[in-house]
Amino acid sequence: MKKFEIGIYSLADMDPNPITGEAITPKERIKEIIEAAKLADEAGLDIFGVGELHRLDYGVSSPAVILAAIAQCTKNIRLTSTTSVLSALDPVRLFEDFALLDLISGGRAEILAGRGAFIESFLLFGFDTRDYDQLFEENIELFNLLNKNEKVTWEGKFRPSLNDAEIAPRPVQRELPLWIGVGGTYESALRAGRLGVGMALAISNVSEIYVCPVTPIFNLS
């Protein structure tokens, strides 16, 4: 029987203290998140996640970077993005960053991929929001190919083609565990099932989604 996995995640939001009104700096927020991860590891929790947001009121734009720092001061807890905005990310770059994180952490890396709750990353990296879903579909299929093969030949619509390209480094794990973050549409849940990857239920109307087993992760932002 599979066990439940319990963890926490942070979106690294930097809202002012609701009581004092005092603001927090990005440096202070990053330090807090690293300390929280250390405590979660010492408490025996299973997983710790950090979100990706490209806004001045959030502190983390690259989960792999801060998770690599967390890997150095933790021993057992698994490390995941919550989420990586795969519609606006290069799948090769994402895979290689998290493969390196997997090497640094000794095989503790995971990826939670989603389409994002905000659109800043699309505009920032030169993507058209009208391609929102097509980008995600193409990128996650390419990511799965990268995850299974050391050399990849591939051609798509939005990214330059790959011709027997070497995908390095390779992770400690045979494949990086991949979850799809499901928000307000049941189509996202169906996509997770079709691709045979994990599903994490995030902001959603749960009455419209067929819920399948997921890793419970509780936000302590």
Secondary structure, DSSP 8 states (H G I E B T S, - for coil): ------EEEE--B----TTT-----HHHHHHHHHHHHHHHHHTT-SEEEE----STTBS-S-HHHHHHHHHTT-SS-EEEES-EEGGGS-HHHHHHHHHHHHHHHTS-EEEEEE--SSSHHHHHTT--GGGHHHHHHHHHHHHHHHHH-SEEEE--SSS--EEEEE--S--SSSS--EEEEE-S-HHHHHHHHHHT-EEEE-SS-GGGS-------EEE--
